[in-house]
Amino acid sequence: MDGGPRVPEQRRAGSGPVAQPGPLRFGVLGPVRAWRGEEALPTGSPQQRALLAALLLREGRTATAAELIDALWASEPPPQALAAVRTYASRLRKVLDPGVLVSESGGYAVRGLGEGALDLAVAQDLAAEAEKARGTGDLGRARSLLNQALSLWDGEPLAGVPGPYAEAQRARLEEWRLGLLETRLDLDLEQGGHAEAVSELTALTAAHPLRERLRELLMLALYRSGRQAEALAVYADTRRLLAEELGVDPRAGLSELQQRILQADPALAEPSSPAAEPTASPVRPAQLPASVPDFTGRSSFVSDLTEVLSSASEAEGRVMAVSALAGIGGVGKTTLAVHVAHRARGAFPDGQLYVDLQGAGPRPAEPETVLGSFLRALGTPDTAIPDSLEERSALYRSVLDGRRVLVLLDNAKDAAQVRPLLPGTEGCAALVTSRVRMLDLAGAHLVDLDVMSPDEALALFTRIVGEERVAAEREAALDVVAACGFLPLAIRIAASRLAARRTWTVSVLAAKLADERRRLDELQAGDLAVKATFELGYGQLEPAQARAFRLLGLADGPDISLAAAAAVLDLPPEDTEDLLESLVDTSLLESAAPGRYRFHDLVRLYARACAERDEWPPGEREAAMSRLLDFYLATAARVYAMERPGDRTIAHLEGAQYRGSEFPSASVALDWLHTEAEPLLACVQQSLKAPRLRRAVDLLLATIDLAESGASARRYETTAAAACDAAAAHQDAHAERRARITLAQVLSQSGRFDEAGVEAERADLLNEAADDPWTSSTAPNQLGIIANCTGRFPDAVIYLQRAIEAFRADGNKPGEASAVCNLSRALASMGRTQEAVDLAKRGVDIYDELGMSVRLANAHYALGIVLTQAGSLPDALTQLSEALRMFTDSRQRLWEGTTHFRIAQVHMVSRHPALAAQHAEQALAIGCIGGDWMRANALTMLGKALDALGQSDRARACWQEALALYEQAGSPEAAGVRGLLAPLAAA
């Protein structure tokens, strides 16, 4: 950065008055231009611009006439060169402010410009500031400043300016820009941005193949992205290229990096200077829940745990501390852990992470999901978070290295769930709570948490109820805490109810507890004692509260929204909120976030037992779950309709008796869909039985975006498979064919076309004996898609023509457009290009008329593919670029990645391999519709682009990975990749 040209005098404010309202500004990092304010000024002929550029780059010093003539014409000046220089200067004076271009000592100079008047000067200042920031360890600010500096370039410096001086300056400025770019990329890697950097570095090494520093950065980025074979292939390509072009070997740094990669040097997996990495806005998560103000007792546990955690942060070289608390539900594990974490948080200045792992529930949190949340909380962008559990866990440990962070893992299922979430480095600590003792969690400090002592239990009860009331009835208070089994949760429930009822005495409460009929299984040990304490709180609820408690406990899912709860209770949202907040006050319900509520896992089980025992008539339980399903179905149908206006799918769904939510915009509607994904899919799975089965399946149909966007694809697929099994078991052919088509769609999106074809064919066969318009059209359309993807184009034509006829018969214009676009791709692959282009354009027109954004993007995508096959490459690129923009706006990440792959195909056919490589890298980084099959396609394309760029070793690595994926899936494309690898093997 310190090698950049300096132009200090260009930035000194002049003493003369400003002649015009706007200040003068000049640009040389692109075409030579001048502005007064926002008004562009004429800078004249190329030679006149060359004169202006020479003066601007003279650092405010005078340039003699001879120097200017040499700059413009070198050794071959025209006969009237001096007169020409004077003419150019005179013309520029008329354009610029008075006193800016001055004559001096037989020459000229540009003086008196304001701060920031020259883009080059601004870039120099930004680069200098970036260097200072990096020197102090503020890497985030340094990176931001360098990006600002690089953004000032507007194409080639001094573009269109003739003369030897301009040519020399162009080369110097370009070299400086590349140096700044290398420094910024180095900062990217130091801050963990290796996945995003691969695409840019691939393009840069193609444009500057002999620049070894770029090759070194690319090797490191690939290695840190888990692509070791490609990283080594880059070195092999570089060594061969240098030998052929320059007759030299790679420099020592590049060779050393290759050896370290071969040895899997652990230090390479980490940023080069992680310890000194403050950012402009440090991300210090503070996720600990609030500690209860009346925390009581547990003094020995608090002291012991606080010491263990704090010592991990203070002692250098000590391994990470792990403390695991175990005990029955309701014993106060979470309360103690949160209290200790708050006491120890001063020892962890880089933040505290918290998660409820839902280990006691039917669906414990997936470690990869938790890691994604933690990485985002630590400042990692979504695009840098890998897919697999192993990669996320490794990145998580890398991000935490050098930081002092406390991680509280609450309500864990077992050690296997916890291990990937442990930081693994000194200076950090983890505190785990669980209902099981984690004997197999190596190195953990195990703590068994039992019930409170009588004194601690009485102290907690007193702090909640009040000293005066307890002191007057101490014996009754002891009876109360004894009846609670000394469990903190039970004591808190009892004390809270007594504190809220000023007319009750402690004896009244004790008498209620003495009635064994109000305490289920009071004398049993373990979790049954927890049920007895819940009975106490439940028995004190008002009838409306008790009904809400019972019915809300019926719903699966991690939490429930206020609107969904209102549907369950069949009450207005205002009344529902009052009831739910009153349940929160009794500790029988938790407020997970504004407008969202959840049960403690054991409380939920108890609430369901109460519903089975107390809800009357019994049909009210089914009615409550039916209302919840109707709410989700009606709301999801509204989201679907907003995304796909005119689509007849909504008309074929089962009717919902409960009105759903409404949304002001499609964006807000999509936010709701993704927020409700887990509770919604849990409701589907819970409803896969008569009489809710058909509505549950239709809810899957209406929420296909959850799978298509990739956000909840795995959970969606599991639910769709369960729907198929349930429908078959109930011998409901209507539900089964719809469920199987939905499953076929999800399987296709993950590239499992054989499995998808089986499901779609079964749905198609089931529909022969019925007349379901949705199945009649969607099944052949899906079969056509599968045939297209597996190269069976004549079959695709037959299926898709059937689909078009069925969609038309149903009056479903969007469905017709979808089948038309799919048919166009089949025809193009069969060589019927003009028919294909006409059909694809028709699909675009239909979607455009209907105002459909996401589906219109699919039509542009299809037209782009067909135009590529027809050889209309500029038009194809236009269509695919528009599709990419629309997919990005609609948050369809997998389609966004898939479109990058198609753009790479266009660039490859256009003989622009560098651009093809860049877009193929983007496809790999984002992910694609089609799963591993499409990943293999992208790797194959990347290999072709790299091979065209002379990087045959890296191309081989890409093709080998693609071949492995194709062979694993049994894809016919494997033969083509073997053909690509054969010449390289022979060489």
ZIPEDA-V923936 format. One record per residue. N is the residue number from 0. RES is the residue in one small letter. SS is DSSP state (H for helix, E for strand, L for the rest). PHI is phi as a letter, one per 20 degrees, with the letter a starting at -180 (none if undefined). Layout:
BEGIN
n: (N & N)
res: (RES & RES)
ss: (SS & SS)
phi: (PHI & PHI)
END
This chain:
BEGIN
n: (0 & 1 & 2 & 3 & 4 & 5 & 6 & 7 & 8 & 9 & 10 & 11 & 12 & 13 & 14 & 15 & 16 & 17 & 18 & 19 & 20 & 21 & 22 & 23 & 24 & 25 & 26 & 27 & 28 & 29 & 30 & 31 & 32 & 33 & 34 & 35 & 36 & 37 & 38 & 39 & 40 & 41 & 42 & 43 & 44 & 45 & 46 & 47 & 48 & 49 & 50 & 51 & 52 & 53 & 54 & 55 & 56 & 57 & 58 & 59 & 60 & 61 & 62 & 63 & 64 & 65 & 66 & 67 & 68 & 69 & 70 & 71 & 72 & 73 & 74 & 75 & 76 & 77 & 78 & 79 & 80 & 81 & 82 & 83 & 84 & 85 & 86 & 87 & 88 & 89 & 90 & 91 & 92 & 93 & 94 & 95 & 96 & 97 & 98 & 99 & 100 & 101 & 102 & 103 & 104 & 105 & 106 & 107 & 108 & 109 & 110 & 111 & 112 & 113 & 114 & 115 & 116 & 117 & 118 & 119 & 120 & 121 & 122 & 123 & 124 & 125 & 126 & 127 & 128 & 129 & 130 & 131 & 132 & 133 & 134 & 135 & 136 & 137 & 138 & 139 & 140 & 141 & 142 & 143 & 144 & 145 & 146 & 147 & 148 & 149 & 150 & 151 & 152 & 153 & 154 & 155 & 156 & 157 & 158 & 159 & 160 & 161 & 162 & 163 & 164 & 165 & 166 & 167 & 168 & 169 & 170 & 171 & 172 & 173 & 174 & 175 & 176 & 177 & 178 & 179 & 180 & 181 & 182 & 183 & 184 & 185 & 186 & 187 & 188 & 189 & 190 & 191 & 192 & 193 & 194 & 195 & 196 & 197 & 198 & 199 & 200 & 201 & 202 & 203 & 204 & 205 & 206 & 207 & 208 & 209 & 210 & 211 & 212 & 213 & 214 & 215 & 216 & 217 & 218 & 219 & 220 & 221 & 222 & 223 & 224 & 225 & 226 & 227 & 228 & 229 & 230 & 231 & 232 & 233 & 234 & 235 & 236 & 237 & 238 & 239 & 240 & 241 & 242 & 243 & 244 & 245 & 246 & 247 & 248 & 249 & 250 & 251 & 252 & 253 & 254 & 255 & 256 & 257 & 258 & 259 & 260 & 261 & 262 & 263 & 264 & 265 & 266 & 267 & 268 & 269 & 270 & 271 & 272 & 273 & 274 & 275 & 276 & 277 & 278 & 279 & 280 & 281 & 282 & 283 & 284 & 285 & 286 & 287 & 288 & 289 & 290 & 291 & 292 & 293 & 294 & 295 & 296 & 297 & 298 & 299 & 300 & 301 & 302 & 303 & 304 & 305 & 306 & 307 & 308 & 309 & 310 & 311 & 312 & 313 & 314 & 315 & 316 & 317 & 318 & 319 & 320 & 321 & 322 & 323 & 324 & 325 & 326 & 327 & 328 & 329 & 330 & 331 & 332 & 333 & 334 & 335 & 336 & 337 & 338 & 339 & 340 & 341 & 342 & 343 & 344 & 345 & 346 & 347 & 348 & 349 & 350 & 351 & 352 & 353 & 354 & 355 & 356 & 357 & 358 & 359 & 360 & 361 & 362 & 363 & 364 & 365 & 366 & 367 & 368 & 369 & 370 & 371 & 372 & 373 & 374 & 375 & 376 & 377 & 378 & 379 & 380 & 381 & 382 & 383 & 384 & 385 & 386 & 387 & 388 & 389 & 390 & 391 & 392 & 393 & 394 & 395 & 396 & 397 & 398 & 399 & 400 & 401 & 402 & 403 & 404 & 405 & 406 & 407 & 408 & 409 & 410 & 411 & 412 & 413 & 414 & 415 & 416 & 417 & 418 & 419 & 420 & 421 & 422 & 423 & 424 & 425 & 426 & 427 & 428 & 429 & 430 & 431 & 432 & 433 & 434 & 435 & 436 & 437 & 438 & 439 & 440 & 441 & 442 & 443 & 444 & 445 & 446 & 447 & 448 & 449 & 450 & 451 & 452 & 453 & 454 & 455 & 456 & 457 & 458 & 459 & 460 & 461 & 462 & 463 & 464 & 465 & 466 & 467 & 468 & 469 & 470 & 471 & 472 & 473 & 474 & 475 & 476 & 477 & 478 & 479 & 480 & 481 & 482 & 483 & 484 & 485 & 486 & 487 & 488 & 489 & 490 & 491 & 492 & 493 & 494 & 495 & 496 & 497 & 498 & 499 & 500 & 501 & 502 & 503 & 504 & 505 & 506 & 507 & 508 & 509 & 510 & 511 & 512 & 513 & 514 & 515 & 516 & 517 & 518 & 519 & 520 & 521 & 522 & 523 & 524 & 525 & 526 & 527 & 528 & 529 & 530 & 531 & 532 & 533 & 534 & 535 & 536 & 537 & 538 & 539 & 540 & 541 & 542 & 543 & 544 & 545 & 546 & 547 & 548 & 549 & 550 & 551 & 552 & 553 & 554 & 555 & 556 & 557 & 558 & 559 & 560 & 561 & 562 & 563 & 564 & 565 & 566 & 567 & 568 & 569 & 570 & 571 & 572 & 573 & 574 & 575 & 576 & 577 & 578 & 579 & 580 & 581 & 582 & 583 & 584 & 585 & 586 & 587 & 588 & 589 & 590 & 591 & 592 & 593 & 594 & 595 & 596 & 597 & 598 & 599 & 600 & 601 & 602 & 603 & 604 & 605 & 606 & 607 & 608 & 609 & 610 & 611 & 612 & 613 & 614 & 615 & 616 & 617 & 618 & 619 & 620 & 621 & 622 & 623 & 624 & 625 & 626 & 627 & 628 & 629 & 630 & 631 & 632 & 633 & 634 & 635 & 636 & 637 & 638 & 639 & 640 & 641 & 642 & 643 & 644 & 645 & 646 & 647 & 648 & 649 & 650 & 651 & 652 & 653 & 654 & 655 & 656 & 657 & 658 & 659 & 660 & 661 & 662 & 663 & 664 & 665 & 666 & 667 & 668 & 669 & 670 & 671 & 672 & 673 & 674 & 675 & 676 & 677 & 678 & 679 & 680 & 681 & 682 & 683 & 684 & 685 & 686 & 687 & 688 & 689 & 690 & 691 & 692 & 693 & 694 & 695 & 696 & 697 & 698 & 699 & 700 & 701 & 702 & 703 & 704 & 705 & 706 & 707 & 708 & 709 & 710 & 711 & 712 & 713 & 714 & 715 & 716 & 717 & 718 & 719 & 720 & 721 & 722 & 723 & 724 & 725 & 726 & 727 & 728 & 729 & 730 & 731 & 732 & 733 & 734 & 735 & 736 & 737 & 738 & 739 & 740 & 741 & 742 & 743 & 744 & 745 & 746 & 747 & 748 & 749 & 750 & 751 & 752 & 753 & 754 & 755 & 756 & 757 & 758 & 759 & 760 & 761 & 762 & 763 & 764 & 765 & 766 & 767 & 768 & 769 & 770 & 771 & 772 & 773 & 774 & 775 & 776 & 777 & 778 & 779 & 780 & 781 & 782 & 783 & 784 & 785 & 786 & 787 & 788 & 789 & 790 & 791 & 792 & 793 & 794 & 795 & 796 & 797 & 798 & 799 & 800 & 801 & 802 & 803 & 804 & 805 & 806 & 807 & 808 & 809 & 810 & 811 & 812 & 813 & 814 & 815 & 816 & 817 & 818 & 819 & 820 & 821 & 822 & 823 & 824 & 825 & 826 & 827 & 828 & 829 & 830 & 831 & 832 & 833 & 834 & 835 & 836 & 837 & 838 & 839 & 840 & 841 & 842 & 843 & 844 & 845 & 846 & 847 & 848 & 849 & 850 & 851 & 852 & 853 & 854 & 855 & 856 & 857 & 858 & 859 & 860 & 861 & 862 & 863 & 864 & 865 & 866 & 867 & 868 & 869 & 870 & 871 & 872 & 873 & 874 & 875 & 876 & 877 & 878 & 879 & 880 & 881 & 882 & 883 & 884 & 885 & 886 & 887 & 888 & 889 & 890 & 891 & 892 & 893 & 894 & 895 & 896 & 897 & 898 & 899 & 900 & 901 & 902 & 903 & 904 & 905 & 906 & 907 & 908 & 909 & 910 & 911 & 912 & 913 & 914 & 915 & 916 & 917 & 918 & 919 & 920 & 921 & 922 & 923 & 924 & 925 & 926 & 927 & 928 & 929 & 930 & 931 & 932 & 933 & 934 & 935 & 936 & 937 & 938 & 939 & 940 & 941 & 942 & 943 & 944 & 945 & 946 & 947 & 948 & 949 & 950 & 951 & 952 & 953 & 954 & 955 & 956 & 957 & 958 & 959 & 960 & 961 & 962 & 963 & 964 & 965 & 966 & 967 & 968 & 969 & 970 & 971 & 972 & 973 & 974 & 975 & 976 & 977 & 978 & 979 & 980 & 981 & 982 & 983 & 984 & 985 & 986)
res: (m & d & g & g & p & r & v & p & e & q & r & r & a & g & s & g & p & v & a & q & p & g & p & l & r & f & g & v & l & g & p & v & r & a & w & r & g & e & e & a & l & p & t & g & s & p & q & q & r & a & l & l & a & a & l & l & l & r & e & g & r & t & a & t & a & a & e & l & i & d & a & l & w & a & s & e & p & p & p & q & a & l & a & a & v & r & t & y & a & s & r & l & r & k & v & l & d & p & g & v & l & v & s & e & s & g & g & y & a & v & r & g & l & g & e & g & a & l & d & l & a & v & a & q & d & l & a & a & e & a & e & k & a & r & g & t & g & d & l & g & r & a & r & s & l & l & n & q & a & l & s & l & w & d & g & e & p & l & a & g & v & p & g & p & y & a & e & a & q & r & a & r & l & e & e & w & r & l & g & l & l & e & t & r & l & d & l & d & l & e & q & g & g & h & a & e & a & v & s & e & l & t & a & l & t & a & a & h & p & l & r & e & r & l & r & e & l & l & m & l & a & l & y & r & s & g & r & q & a & e & a & l & a & v & y & a & d & t & r & r & l & l & a & e & e & l & g & v & d & p & r & a & g & l & s & e & l & q & q & r & i & l & q & a & d & p & a & l & a & e & p & s & s & p & a & a & e & p & t & a & s & p & v & r & p & a & q & l & p & a & s & v & p & d & f & t & g & r & s & s & f & v & s & d & l & t & e & v & l & s & s & a & s & e & a & e & g & r & v & m & a & v & s & a & l & a & g & i & g & g & v & g & k & t & t & l & a & v & h & v & a & h & r & a & r & g & a & f & p & d & g & q & l & y & v & d & l & q & g & a & g & p & r & p & a & e & p & e & t & v & l & g & s & f & l & r & a & l & g & t & p & d & t & a & i & p & d & s & l & e & e & r & s & a & l & y & r & s & v & l & d & g & r & r & v & l & v & l & l & d & n & a & k & d & a & a & q & v & r & p & l & l & p & g & t & e & g & c & a & a & l & v & t & s & r & v & r & m & l & d & l & a & g & a & h & l & v & d & l & d & v & m & s & p & d & e & a & l & a & l & f & t & r & i & v & g & e & e & r & v & a & a & e & r & e & a & a & l & d & v & v & a & a & c & g & f & l & p & l & a & i & r & i & a & a & s & r & l & a & a & r & r & t & w & t & v & s & v & l & a & a & k & l & a & d & e & r & r & r & l & d & e & l & q & a & g & d & l & a & v & k & a & t & f & e & l & g & y & g & q & l & e & p & a & q & a & r & a & f & r & l & l & g & l & a & d & g & p & d & i & s & l & a & a & a & a & a & v & l & d & l & p & p & e & d & t & e & d & l & l & e & s & l & v & d & t & s & l & l & e & s & a & a & p & g & r & y & r & f & h & d & l & v & r & l & y & a & r & a & c & a & e & r & d & e & w & p & p & g & e & r & e & a & a & m & s & r & l & l & d & f & y & l & a & t & a & a & r & v & y & a & m & e & r & p & g & d & r & t & i & a & h & l & e & g & a & q & y & r & g & s & e & f & p & s & a & s & v & a & l & d & w & l & h & t & e & a & e & p & l & l & a & c & v & q & q & s & l & k & a & p & r & l & r & r & a & v & d & l & l & l & a & t & i & d & l & a & e & s & g & a & s & a & r & r & y & e & t & t & a & a & a & a & c & d & a & a & a & a & h & q & d & a & h & a & e & r & r & a & r & i & t & l & a & q & v & l & s & q & s & g & r & f & d & e & a & g & v & e & a & e & r & a & d & l & l & n & e & a & a & d & d & p & w & t & s & s & t & a & p & n & q & l & g & i & i & a & n & c & t & g & r & f & p & d & a & v & i & y & l & q & r & a & i & e & a & f & r & a & d & g & n & k & p & g & e & a & s & a & v & c & n & l & s & r & a & l & a & s & m & g & r & t & q & e & a & v & d & l & a & k & r & g & v & d & i & y & d & e & l & g & m & s & v & r & l & a & n & a & h & y & a & l & g & i & v & l & t & q & a & g & s & l & p & d & a & l & t & q & l & s & e & a & l & r & m & f & t & d & s & r & q & r & l & w & e & g & t & t & h & f & r & i & a & q & v & h & m & v & s & r & h & p & a & l & a & a & q & h & a & e & q & a & l & a & i & g & c & i & g & g & d & w & m & r & a & n & a & l & t & m & l & g & k & a & l & d & a & l & g & q & s & d & r & a & r & a & c & w & q & e & a & l & a & l & y & e & q & a & g & s & p & e & a & a & g & v & r & g & l & l & a & p & l & a & a & a)
ss: (L & L & L & L & L & L & L & H & H & H & H & L & L & L & L & L & L & L & L & L & L & L & L & E & E & E & E & L & L & L & E & L & E & E & E & E & L & L & E & E & E & L & L & L & L & H & H & H & H & H & H & H & H & H & H & H & L & L & L & L & L & L & E & E & H & H & H & H & H & H & H & H & H & L & L & L & L & L & L & L & H & H & H & H & H & H & H & H & H & H & H & H & H & H & H & L & L & L & L & L & E & E & E & E & L & L & E & E & E & E & L & L & L & L & L & L & L & E & H & H & H & H & H & H & H & H & H & H & H & H & H & H & H & H & H & L & L & E & H & H & H & H & H & H & H & H & H & H & H & H & L & L & L & L & L & L & L & L & E & L & L & L & L & H & H & H & H & H & H & H & H & H & H & H & H & H & H & H & H & H & H & H & H & H & H & H & H & H & H & H & L & L & L & H & H & H & H & H & H & H & H & H & H & H & H & H & H & L & L & L & L & H & H & H & H & H & H & H & H & H & H & H & H & H & L & L & L & H & H & H & H & H & H & H & H & H & H & H & H & H & H & H & H & H & H & L & L & L & L & L & L & H & H & H & H & H & H & H & H & H & H & H & L & L & L & H & H & H & H & L & L & L & L & H & H & H & L & E & L & L & L & L & L & L & L & E & L & L & L & L & L & L & L & L & L & L & L & L & H & H & H & H & H & H & H & H & H & H & H & H & H & H & H & H & L & L & L & L & L & L & E & E & E & E & E & E & L & L & L & L & L & L & H & H & H & H & H & H & H & H & H & H & H & H & H & H & H & L & L & L & L & E & E & E & E & E & L & L & L & L & L & L & L & L & L & L & H & H & H & H & H & H & H & H & H & H & H & L & L & L & L & H & H & H & L & L & L & L & H & H & H & H & H & H & H & H & H & H & H & H & L & L & L & L & L & E & E & E & E & E & E & E & L & L & H & H & H & H & H & L & L & L & L & L & L & L & L & L & E & E & E & E & E & E & L & L & L & L & L & L & L & L & L & L & E & E & E & E & L & L & L & L & L & H & H & H & H & H & H & H & H & H & H & H & H & L & H & H & H & H & H & H & L & H & H & H & H & H & H & H & H & H & H & L & L & L & L & H & H & H & H & H & H & H & H & H & H & H & H & L & L & L & L & L & L & H & H & H & H & H & H & H & H & H & L & H & H & H & L & L & L & L & L & L & L & L & H & H & H & H & H & H & H & H & H & H & H & H & H & L & L & L & H & H & H & H & H & H & H & H & H & H & L & L & L & L & L & L & L & E & E & H & H & H & H & H & H & H & H & L & L & L & H & H & H & H & H & H & H & H & H & H & H & H & H & L & L & L & L & E & E & E & E & L & L & E & E & E & L & L & H & H & H & H & H & H & H & H & H & H & H & H & H & H & L & L & L & L & H & H & H & H & H & H & H & H & H & H & H & H & H & H & H & H & H & H & H & H & H & H & H & H & H & L & L & L & L & H & H & H & H & H & L & L & L & L & L & L & L & L & L & L & L & L & L & H & H & H & H & H & H & H & H & H & H & L & H & H & H & H & H & H & H & H & H & H & L & L & L & L & L & L & H & H & H & H & H & H & H & H & H & H & L & L & H & H & H & H & L & L & L & L & H & H & H & H & H & H & H & H & H & H & H & H & H & H & H & H & H & L & L & L & H & H & H & H & H & H & H & H & H & H & H & H & H & H & H & H & H & L & L & L & H & H & H & H & H & H & H & H & H & H & H & H & H & H & H & L & L & L & L & L & H & H & H & H & H & H & H & H & H & H & H & H & H & H & H & H & H & L & L & L & H & H & H & H & H & H & H & H & H & H & H & H & H & H & H & H & H & H & L & L & H & H & H & H & H & H & H & H & H & H & H & H & H & H & H & H & H & L & L & L & H & H & H & H & H & H & H & H & H & H & H & H & H & H & H & H & H & H & L & L & H & H & H & H & H & H & H & H & H & H & H & H & H & H & H & H & H & H & L & L & H & H & H & H & H & H & H & H & H & H & H & H & H & H & H & H & H & L & L & L & H & H & H & H & H & H & H & H & H & H & H & H & H & H & H & H & H & L & L & L & H & H & H & H & H & H & H & H & H & H & H & H & H & H & L & L & L & L & H & H & H & H & H & H & H & H & H & H & H & H & H & H & H & H & H & H & L & L & L & H & H & H & H & H & H & H & H & H & H & H & H & H & H & H & H & H & H & L & L & L & H & H & H & H & H & H & H & H & H & H & H & H & H & H & L)
phi: (none & e & e & f & f & d & c & f & f & f & d & e & f & f & e & e & f & e & f & c & g & e & f & f & c & c & c & c & e & q & g & f & c & c & c & d & m & d & e & f & d & f & d & n & f & g & f & f & f & f & f & f & f & f & f & f & e & e & m & m & e & f & d & f & f & f & f & f & f & f & f & e & c & l & e & c & f & f & g & d & f & f & f & f & f & f & f & f & f & f & f & f & g & f & e & e & f & g & n & e & e & d & e & a & l & m & b & c & b & d & c & m & e & e & f & m & f & d & g & f & f & f & f & f & f & f & f & f & f & f & f & f & f & f & f & e & n & e & f & f & f & f & f & f & f & f & f & f & f & f & f & f & f & c & n & f & f & l & g & m & e & e & o & f & f & f & f & f & f & g & f & f & f & f & f & f & f & f & f & f & f & f & f & f & f & f & f & g & f & f & d & n & e & f & f & f & f & g & f & f & f & f & f & f & f & f & f & c & f & e & e & f & f & f & f & f & f & f & g & f & f & f & f & f & e & n & d & f & f & f & f & f & f & f & f & f & f & f & f & f & f & f & f & f & e & c & m & c & e & g & f & g & f & f & f & f & f & f & f & f & f & g & e & l & g & g & f & f & f & d & g & f & b & f & f & d & c & f & d & g & c & g & e & c & f & c & e & f & f & f & f & f & f & d & g & c & m & l & f & f & f & f & f & f & f & f & f & f & f & f & f & f & e & e & e & f & n & e & f & g & e & c & d & c & e & c & r & f & f & n & e & o & f & f & g & f & f & f & f & f & f & f & f & e & f & f & e & c & f & e & p & c & d & b & b & e & e & l & f & e & e & f & c & g & f & f & g & f & f & f & f & g & f & f & f & f & f & e & n & f & f & g & f & e & e & f & e & f & f & f & f & f & f & f & f & g & f & f & f & e & f & n & d & d & c & d & d & d & d & e & m & f & f & a & f & f & f & e & g & f & e & e & f & n & c & f & n & d & b & c & c & d & d & a & e & d & f & e & f & e & e & g & m & f & e & e & c & e & e & e & f & f & f & g & f & f & f & f & f & f & g & f & f & e & e & o & f & f & f & f & g & f & b & f & f & f & f & f & f & f & f & f & f & f & m & l & e & g & f & f & f & f & f & f & f & f & f & f & f & e & c & f & e & e & d & f & f & f & f & f & f & f & f & f & f & f & f & e & c & f & l & g & e & e & e & m & f & f & f & f & f & f & f & f & g & f & f & f & f & e & f & f & g & f & f & f & f & f & g & f & f & f & f & f & e & f & o & f & b & b & e & f & f & f & f & f & f & g & e & l & c & f & g & f & f & f & f & f & f & f & f & f & f & f & f & e & m & e & b & d & e & f & a & g & n & c & c & b & e & f & g & f & f & f & f & f & f & f & f & f & f & f & e & d & f & c & f & g & f & f & f & f & f & f & f & f & f & f & f & f & f & f & f & f & f & f & f & f & f & g & f & f & f & c & g & n & f & e & g & f & f & d & e & g & f & d & e & d & f & e & f & d & c & f & b & f & f & f & f & f & g & f & g & f & f & e & g & f & f & f & f & f & f & g & f & f & d & e & b & f & e & e & g & f & f & f & f & f & f & f & g & f & d & g & f & f & e & f & f & n & f & c & f & f & f & f & f & g & f & f & f & f & f & f & f & f & f & f & f & e & l & d & f & g & f & f & f & f & f & f & f & f & f & f & f & f & f & f & f & e & n & e & f & f & f & f & f & f & f & f & f & f & f & f & f & f & e & f & e & c & c & e & g & f & f & g & e & f & f & f & f & f & f & f & f & f & f & g & f & d & m & e & f & g & f & g & f & f & f & f & f & f & f & f & f & f & f & f & f & e & m & e & f & f & f & g & f & f & f & f & f & f & f & g & f & f & f & f & f & e & n & e & f & f & g & f & f & f & f & f & f & f & f & f & f & f & f & f & f & e & m & e & e & f & f & f & f & f & f & g & f & f & f & f & f & f & f & f & f & e & n & e & f & f & f & f & f & f & f & f & f & f & f & f & f & f & f & f & f & e & m & e & f & f & f & f & f & f & f & g & f & f & f & f & g & f & f & f & f & f & m & d & f & f & f & f & f & f & f & f & f & f & f & f & f & e & o & c & f & o & l & f & f & f & f & f & f & f & f & f & f & f & f & f & f & f & f & f & e & n & d & f & f & f & g & g & f & f & f & f & f & f & f & f & f & f & f & f & e & m & e & f & f & g & f & f & f & f & f & f & f & g & f & f & f & f & f)
END
